[in-house]
Amino acid sequence: MTEALPESTDALPGARKSGKNAVWLVFERVVHLGVAFVVSIVVARSLGTEDFGSLAIGLGFLLLVGSVWHPAVQCLLRDVIATPADAGKQYAASTAAVGIVTSVFYVLMAAVLALTLGFDNTTAVVILVVVGSALLRPFNVVDAWFKMELQSRVAVLIRVAALLVTGAARIALPLLGFGVVAVAWTYVVEAALAGIGMWIAYRRMAERHPWVLESARVRATLKEFAPLIITSSSALIYSRLDQAMVGWLSGLSEAGLFAISSSMAEAPRFALLALFISVAPRLLKLKNRDPERYQSELIAVTRVLVLMGYVLTIGLIFVMAPLAPVLLGPDYEETRLLIVLLAASTPFVCIGGLLLFVTNWERLYREAIVRNIIGAAISVGLNFLLLPRYGAVGAAISHFVALFWVFFLGALTAKRTRAFFWMALPALEPVGTVRMLLQRRRKRAQARRERAELLSAFDE
């Protein structure tokens, strides 16, 4: 009887620490949601649909270029947990690799803009400034350490402080008469404040991980980045390049409508993914120690996130969609329908977020590349077909179809991802998920009662 007690005692503090870490990540996303909501409304009303469309295109390209460090963080979580002795070398190599790849992307993008729009074009200047903030983000890979150590509180406070300062500037600048270019520079300031702040905090808290830069390890990291970059960038084609295509095929006003609708529909989703991000390190450790229990827990997490995705979809349709035109003004009446169309993809986005993590953990890069390239082709093809006639509404339709393929149906077509599809399919049925959660709750209550009885017998 005494041998069973320490295991349960150790598990509880770990669970509590993960819970606190999750609370901080959710807090960050809630603050981000609130700030983005207010800033988007004020900036959209002040700049107008065309200038806001230019800013939206720049932000779309920023996410395309800045997507490099997101898979880098996930790979660091995977590799550092597997070989903690090499943590310093892995962090240094990842930072260098992200910096190299980001710089190459930026140079190529600047060359394309110079040949197409020219640097005297306001939209081109806005894109260059906004995307230039990605060059200050390579140190953001240290976020992997904060997540792994369940110390996200520090990183969250730094990022929230930077967001609040620059968010206030984004509101004030248009009201004071400054244009879209001045607003674009606030993204550079935000990247600098967050990146430098997180780096300083990491260096003070992670003294046991001295960095050693090895060229061989940097080359190896870049080699792994090749499929990761193709995967992440091709995924963003159907999710962010839509904004650029709307501006090209339907005009900047339609691009502004689509951008503000996307922002209002997508921002709340980050809170859901933050929950999984917080438990990801524990799932990784469980994967290495107990694969069978790992599969069981992954299924449970999938069901919970998709169920919450349904709840969020209902909120977006019945609260956010009617409220958006009231807040934004008569020029944004079309956002009502756009938010409804974009909200319908929320459950599949929840599934897709988990699929992206599993892709990195299992190195399913080939399947992800094929799935994303097909999704990008679907998105671009539907955009050419729908945007000239339906504008932003056509973009929302093509966005939903592409997400449905990439995050759900496409997983069925590859042998190594087919198991994930069959795991995720039952999660789309909410009644079964509720029953599963109630059953797990009863089992936990029974386990607590048995433990209490065991402790009582032990004391006696």
MIPATOR-860594 format. One line per 2 residues: number of its first residue (from 1); their letters; for each residue x, y, z of C-alpha. Coordinates in Angstrom, 2 decimals. Layout:
<pts>
NUM = a = X:Y:Z | ...
</pts>
This chain:
<pts>
1 = mt = 0.00:0.00:0.00 | 2.76:2.44:0.79
3 = ea = 4.39:2.09:-2.67 | 1.37:3.58:-4.44
5 = lp = 1.32:6.78:-2.41 | 4.37:8.66:-3.77
7 = es = 3.28:8.33:-7.42 | -0.04:10.05:-6.79
9 = td = 1.58:12.69:-4.59 | 4.06:13.59:-7.35
11 = al = 1.37:13.75:-9.99 | -0.75:16.31:-8.21
13 = pg = 1.84:19.14:-8.05 | 2.68:18.54:-11.71
15 = ar = -0.97:18.78:-12.65 | -1.39:21.95:-10.59
17 = ks = 1.69:23.50:-12.18 | 0.46:22.65:-15.67
19 = gk = -2.91:24.12:-14.77 | -1.34:27.37:-13.61
21 = na = 0.78:27.49:-16.75 | -2.35:26.97:-18.87
23 = vw = -4.11:29.79:-17.00 | -1.30:32.18:-17.90
25 = lv = -1.36:31.16:-21.56 | -5.13:31.54:-21.68
27 = fe = -4.80:34.91:-19.91 | -2.40:36.04:-22.62
29 = rv = -4.80:35.02:-25.37 | -7.72:36.68:-23.64
31 = vh = -5.74:39.92:-23.35 | -4.60:39.53:-26.94
33 = lg = -8.21:39.00:-28.00 | -9.41:42.08:-26.14
35 = va = -6.60:44.32:-27.39 | -6.90:43.04:-30.97
37 = fv = -10.66:43.54:-30.86 | -10.43:47.16:-29.71
39 = vs = -7.43:48.03:-31.89 | -8.96:46.49:-35.02
41 = iv = -12.19:48.44:-34.59 | -10.48:51.79:-33.96
43 = va = -7.85:51.37:-36.69 | -10.39:50.07:-39.23
45 = rs = -12.73:52.99:-38.59 | -9.92:55.56:-38.63
47 = lg = -7.98:54.33:-41.65 | -10.90:53.23:-43.82
49 = te = -11.27:49.99:-45.72 | -8.49:50.65:-48.27
51 = df = -5.67:51.61:-45.89 | -6.78:48.90:-43.48
53 = gs = -6.64:46.50:-46.42 | -3.00:47.49:-47.06
55 = la = -2.15:46.86:-43.41 | -3.95:43.52:-43.54
57 = ig = -1.90:42.40:-46.54 | 1.29:43.30:-44.67
59 = lg = 0.16:41.30:-41.64 | -0.65:38.37:-43.89
61 = fl = 2.88:38.35:-45.28 | 4.29:38.81:-41.75
63 = ll = 2.60:35.61:-40.66 | 3.92:33.89:-43.79
65 = vg = 7.52:34.91:-43.01 | 7.23:34.78:-39.23
67 = sv = 5.79:31.27:-39.29 | 9.32:29.89:-39.21
69 = wh = 9.81:30.17:-35.45 | 6.53:28.44:-34.50
71 = pa = 7.61:24.97:-35.72 | 11.08:25.72:-34.35
73 = vq = 9.59:26.04:-30.85 | 7.74:22.74:-31.21
75 = cl = 10.83:20.95:-32.49 | 12.84:22.35:-29.58
77 = lr = 10.27:20.99:-27.15 | 10.55:17.60:-28.78
79 = dv = 14.38:17.51:-28.98 | 15.23:19.10:-25.63
81 = ia = 12.92:16.71:-23.78 | 14.58:13.80:-25.62
83 = tp = 18.20:14.98:-25.06 | 18.28:17.64:-22.30
85 = ad = 22.10:17.64:-22.13 | 22.28:19.31:-25.57
87 = ag = 19.72:22.01:-24.80 | 22.16:24.94:-25.11
89 = kq = 23.41:23.75:-28.48 | 19.88:23.17:-29.74
91 = ya = 18.67:26.62:-28.71 | 21.66:28.32:-30.34
93 = as = 21.28:26.34:-33.57 | 17.56:27.01:-33.78
95 = ta = 18.00:30.75:-33.23 | 20.67:30.94:-35.93
97 = av = 18.62:28.84:-38.35 | 15.46:30.92:-37.82
99 = gi = 17.47:34.11:-38.36 | 18.97:32.83:-41.61
101 = vt = 15.68:31.59:-43.04 | 13.76:34.72:-42.02
103 = sv = 16.40:36.97:-43.63 | 16.29:35.02:-46.89
105 = fy = 12.49:35.21:-46.98 | 12.57:38.94:-46.37
107 = vl = 15.13:39.63:-49.09 | 13.15:37.60:-51.62
109 = ma = 9.93:39.34:-50.68 | 11.56:42.79:-50.96
111 = av = 12.86:41.88:-54.42 | 9.38:40.82:-55.57
113 = la = 7.84:44.03:-54.23 | 10.49:46.13:-55.93
115 = lt = 9.74:44.48:-59.29 | 5.95:44.65:-58.96
117 = lg = 4.81:47.62:-56.87 | 7.97:49.68:-56.40
119 = fd = 9.10:51.18:-53.14 | 7.16:54.42:-53.69
121 = nt = 3.86:52.57:-53.31 | 2.19:52.90:-49.88
123 = ta = 1.08:49.27:-49.81 | 4.63:48.11:-50.61
125 = vv = 6.10:50.31:-47.86 | 3.59:49.02:-45.32
127 = il = 4.38:45.41:-46.26 | 8.14:46.00:-45.99
129 = vv = 7.85:47.66:-42.57 | 5.44:45.13:-41.07
131 = vg = 7.27:42.10:-42.43 | 10.58:43.64:-41.37
133 = sa = 9.54:43.08:-37.75 | 10.06:39.35:-38.40
135 = ll = 13.81:39.99:-38.49 | 13.62:40.78:-34.76
137 = rp = 11.87:37.53:-33.85 | 14.51:34.75:-34.01
139 = fn = 15.12:34.93:-30.24 | 11.47:34.03:-29.74
141 = vv = 12.48:30.37:-29.95 | 13.38:30.64:-26.25
143 = da = 9.65:30.44:-25.65 | 10.16:26.67:-25.90
145 = wf = 12.10:26.79:-22.61 | 9.33:28.71:-20.80
147 = km = 6.74:26.18:-22.02 | 8.87:23.15:-21.19
149 = el = 9.64:24.39:-17.68 | 6.02:25.49:-17.16
151 = qs = 7.29:29.04:-16.57 | 5.13:30.78:-19.17
153 = rv = 4.08:33.43:-16.66 | 7.26:35.45:-17.28
155 = av = 7.07:35.21:-21.07 | 3.36:36.05:-21.01
157 = li = 3.90:39.17:-18.91 | 6.63:40.37:-21.28
159 = rv = 4.54:39.79:-24.39 | 1.43:41.31:-22.83
161 = aa = 3.37:44.43:-21.77 | 4.73:44.86:-25.29
163 = ll = 1.25:44.32:-26.74 | -0.39:46.86:-24.45
165 = vt = 2.22:49.54:-25.18 | 2.10:49.11:-28.95
167 = ga = -1.67:48.54:-28.95 | -2.14:51.92:-27.31
169 = ar = 0.13:53.44:-29.96 | -1.91:51.84:-32.76
171 = ia = -5.06:53.39:-31.37 | -3.51:56.81:-30.77
173 = lp = -1.65:57.27:-34.06 | -4.68:57.27:-36.42
175 = ll = -6.65:59.44:-34.00 | -3.77:61.96:-34.02
177 = gf = -3.79:62.07:-37.80 | -0.94:59.67:-38.61
179 = gv = -1.39:57.28:-41.51 | -1.06:53.58:-42.10
181 = va = 2.76:53.65:-42.41 | 3.10:54.97:-38.84
183 = va = 0.79:52.22:-37.61 | 2.94:49.66:-39.45
185 = wt = 6.04:50.72:-37.48 | 4.37:49.76:-34.21
187 = yv = 4.78:46.09:-35.20 | 8.54:46.60:-35.37
189 = ve = 8.53:48.13:-31.90 | 6.39:45.30:-30.52
191 = aa = 8.72:42.64:-31.95 | 11.75:44.40:-30.48
193 = la = 10.25:44.79:-27.00 | 8.95:41.21:-26.82
195 = gi = 12.02:39.55:-28.34 | 14.62:41.41:-26.28
197 = gm = 12.56:41.08:-23.10 | 12.12:37.32:-23.48
199 = wi = 15.81:36.85:-24.25 | 16.88:38.74:-21.11
201 = ay = 14.44:36.76:-18.97 | 15.62:33.47:-20.45
203 = rr = 19.30:34.25:-19.84 | 18.59:35.08:-16.20
205 = ma = 16.43:32.02:-15.54 | 18.18:29.34:-17.60
207 = er = 21.78:29.56:-16.51 | 22.19:25.79:-16.74
209 = hp = 21.78:25.96:-20.54 | 24.87:27.84:-21.84
211 = wv = 24.67:28.36:-25.58 | 27.24:26.84:-27.89
213 = le = 26.95:27.65:-31.58 | 28.09:24.76:-33.77
215 = sa = 28.02:25.13:-37.54 | 27.30:21.43:-38.05
217 = rv = 24.26:21.59:-35.78 | 23.05:24.76:-37.52
219 = ra = 23.28:22.97:-40.87 | 21.41:19.98:-39.47
221 = tl = 18.70:22.29:-38.12 | 18.41:24.06:-41.45
223 = ke = 18.08:20.68:-43.14 | 15.12:19.82:-40.91
225 = fa = 13.74:23.30:-41.42 | 13.39:22.65:-45.17
227 = pl = 10.28:20.45:-44.80 | 9.07:22.52:-41.84
229 = ii = 9.26:25.74:-43.84 | 7.47:24.21:-46.80
231 = ts = 4.85:22.80:-44.44 | 4.22:26.01:-42.51
233 = ss = 4.45:28.37:-45.48 | 2.21:26.23:-47.70
235 = al = -0.27:26.04:-44.83 | -0.35:29.83:-44.61
237 = iy = -0.98:30.20:-48.34 | -4.59:29.18:-47.89
239 = sr = -4.98:30.98:-44.56 | -3.20:34.31:-45.16
241 = ld = -2.48:34.74:-48.84 | -6.26:35.05:-49.23
243 = qa = -5.93:38.61:-47.97 | -3.43:39.50:-50.67
245 = mv = -5.53:37.81:-53.38 | -8.66:39.66:-52.25
247 = gw = -6.79:42.94:-52.61 | -5.50:41.92:-56.04
249 = ls = -8.71:40.45:-57.51 | -11.41:42.42:-55.68
251 = gl = -9.78:45.64:-54.40 | -8.35:46.92:-51.13
253 = se = -11.81:47.63:-49.68 | -12.78:43.97:-49.97
255 = ag = -9.39:43.05:-48.50 | -10.12:45.28:-45.53
257 = lf = -13.54:43.67:-45.01 | -12.06:40.18:-45.15
259 = ai = -9.18:41.12:-42.84 | -11.29:42.62:-40.07
261 = ss = -13.77:39.71:-40.28 | -10.93:37.19:-40.07
263 = sm = -9.46:39.01:-37.09 | -12.76:39.00:-35.20
265 = ae = -13.48:35.34:-36.05 | -10.01:33.91:-35.48
267 = ap = -8.74:35.77:-32.42 | -10.82:33.78:-29.87
269 = rf = -9.43:30.49:-31.21 | -6.02:31.17:-29.71
271 = al = -7.41:30.63:-26.22 | -8.36:27.07:-27.19
273 = la = -4.96:26.27:-28.65 | -3.26:27.80:-25.61
275 = lf = -4.80:25.03:-23.51 | -3.14:22.38:-25.64
277 = is = 0.16:24.27:-25.83 | 0.32:24.20:-22.04
279 = va = -0.18:20.43:-21.78 | 2.05:19.65:-24.78
281 = pr = 5.28:19.14:-22.74 | 3.54:16.66:-20.42
283 = ll = 2.03:14.81:-23.40 | 5.48:14.56:-24.98
285 = kl = 6.93:13.07:-21.81 | 4.00:10.68:-21.61
287 = kn = 4.54:9.71:-25.24 | 8.09:8.60:-24.44
289 = rd = 7.17:6.87:-21.17 | 3.73:5.33:-21.77
291 = pe = 2.58:5.37:-25.44 | -0.74:3.69:-24.68
293 = ry = -1.73:6.28:-22.09 | -0.44:9.01:-24.40
295 = qs = -2.90:7.94:-27.11 | -5.74:7.92:-24.59
297 = el = -4.91:11.40:-23.33 | -4.47:12.77:-26.87
299 = ia = -7.95:11.51:-27.78 | -9.40:13.19:-24.70
301 = vt = -7.66:16.49:-25.45 | -8.90:16.37:-29.05
303 = rv = -12.49:15.81:-27.94 | -12.36:18.62:-25.38
305 = lv = -10.91:21.14:-27.81 | -13.41:20.33:-30.56
307 = lm = -16.29:20.57:-28.08 | -15.03:23.99:-27.00
309 = gy = -14.70:24.84:-30.69 | -18.42:24.21:-31.12
311 = vl = -19.19:26.50:-28.20 | -16.98:29.20:-29.70
313 = ti = -18.65:28.80:-33.11 | -22.07:29.42:-31.56
315 = gl = -20.73:32.53:-29.82 | -19.21:33.89:-33.02
317 = if = -22.40:33.34:-35.02 | -24.93:34.67:-32.52
319 = vm = -22.88:37.34:-30.73 | -19.88:38.47:-32.75
321 = ap = -21.51:38.50:-36.20 | -24.46:40.75:-35.25
323 = la = -22.21:42.98:-33.12 | -19.46:43.60:-35.72
325 = pv = -21.32:46.06:-38.02 | -22.57:48.00:-35.00
327 = ll = -19.02:48.49:-33.73 | -17.34:49.06:-37.10
329 = gp = -19.89:51.28:-38.79 | -22.09:51.07:-41.91
331 = dy = -19.16:50.51:-44.29 | -18.57:47.11:-42.62
333 = ee = -22.10:45.67:-42.87 | -20.83:42.71:-44.92
335 = tr = -18.74:41.50:-41.96 | -21.91:39.92:-40.53
337 = ll = -22.01:37.21:-43.22 | -18.22:36.89:-43.38
339 = iv = -17.88:36.11:-39.67 | -20.59:33.43:-39.92
341 = ll = -18.77:31.76:-42.84 | -15.39:31.95:-41.12
343 = aa = -16.76:30.73:-37.78 | -18.01:27.50:-39.36
345 = st = -14.41:26.25:-39.71 | -13.59:26.58:-35.97
347 = pf = -13.99:22.86:-35.05 | -11.70:21.88:-37.93
349 = vc = -9.15:24.50:-36.85 | -9.08:22.85:-33.41
351 = ig = -8.41:19.47:-35.04 | -5.80:21.03:-37.30
353 = gl = -3.93:22.61:-34.41 | -3.47:19.18:-32.86
355 = ll = -2.53:17.70:-36.23 | 0.27:20.27:-36.57
357 = fv = 1.71:19.25:-33.20 | 1.53:15.55:-34.06
359 = tn = 3.18:16.29:-37.41 | 6.19:17.83:-35.67
361 = we = 6.38:15.16:-32.97 | 6.16:12.25:-35.41
363 = rl = 8.05:14.02:-38.24 | 5.18:13.55:-40.67
365 = yr = 6.55:16.29:-42.92 | 6.01:14.62:-46.28
367 = ea = 2.31:14.05:-45.62 | 1.89:17.61:-44.35
369 = iv = 3.61:19.08:-47.40 | 1.41:17.14:-49.82
371 = rn = -1.72:17.98:-47.85 | -0.86:21.68:-47.63
373 = ii = 0.13:22.03:-51.27 | -3.18:20.50:-52.33
375 = ga = -4.96:22.81:-49.90 | -3.09:25.81:-51.30
377 = ai = -4.05:24.79:-54.83 | -7.70:24.45:-53.75
379 = sv = -7.60:27.87:-52.11 | -5.92:29.66:-55.01
381 = gl = -8.14:27.96:-57.58 | -11.35:28.83:-55.72
383 = nf = -10.09:32.38:-55.20 | -9.63:32.89:-58.93
385 = ll = -13.09:31.43:-59.47 | -14.97:33.24:-56.69
387 = lp = -13.18:36.49:-55.84 | -13.87:38.48:-59.03
389 = ry = -17.61:37.90:-58.54 | -18.13:37.55:-54.78
391 = ga = -15.16:39.41:-53.29 | -14.56:38.81:-49.58
393 = vg = -17.47:36.35:-49.36 | -15.79:34.19:-52.01
395 = aa = -12.55:34.31:-50.01 | -14.37:33.11:-46.89
397 = is = -15.88:30.19:-48.81 | -12.55:29.13:-50.30
399 = hf = -10.94:29.51:-46.86 | -13.44:27.09:-45.32
401 = va = -13.03:24.49:-48.08 | -9.22:24.62:-47.85
403 = lf = -9.25:24.26:-44.05 | -11.68:21.34:-44.23
405 = wv = -9.26:19.55:-46.57 | -5.97:20.34:-44.85
407 = ff = -7.02:19.97:-41.23 | -9.41:17.05:-41.57
409 = lg = -10.23:15.25:-44.81 | -6.66:15.32:-46.15
411 = al = -5.42:13.30:-43.17 | -7.47:10.36:-44.44
413 = ta = -5.53:10.13:-47.72 | -2.10:9.33:-46.22
415 = kr = -1.31:6.06:-44.46 | 0.66:7.57:-41.58
417 = tr = -1.97:10.24:-40.78 | -5.03:8.02:-41.30
419 = af = -5.01:6.97:-37.65 | -5.26:10.62:-36.62
421 = fw = -8.30:11.08:-38.89 | -10.13:8.15:-37.30
423 = ma = -9.14:9.47:-33.87 | -10.48:12.96:-34.65
425 = lp = -13.68:11.85:-36.42 | -15.62:10.93:-33.23
427 = al = -14.69:14.29:-31.73 | -17.02:15.99:-34.24
429 = ep = -19.95:14.35:-32.45 | -20.43:16.54:-29.35
431 = vg = -22.88:14.28:-27.47 | -20.35:11.45:-27.33
433 = tv = -17.72:13.87:-26.08 | -19.96:15.04:-23.24
435 = rm = -20.62:11.42:-22.25 | -16.88:10.67:-22.32
437 = ll = -16.13:13.66:-20.10 | -18.81:12.67:-17.60
439 = qr = -17.46:9.11:-17.53 | -13.90:10.36:-16.93
441 = rr = -15.19:12.59:-14.16 | -16.91:9.65:-12.46
443 = kr = -13.72:7.58:-12.73 | -11.65:10.37:-11.16
445 = aq = -14.18:10.76:-8.35 | -14.05:7.02:-7.73
447 = ar = -10.23:7.07:-7.73 | -10.24:9.89:-5.17
449 = re = -12.62:7.95:-2.94 | -10.47:4.82:-3.20
451 = ra = -7.37:6.85:-2.40 | -9.06:8.43:0.59
453 = el = -10.05:4.99:1.84 | -6.49:3.77:1.26
455 = ls = -5.03:6.68:3.24 | -7.54:6.12:6.01
457 = af = -6.65:2.43:6.20 | -2.94:3.31:6.14
459 = de = -3.37:5.77:9.02 | -5.23:3.18:11.04
</pts>
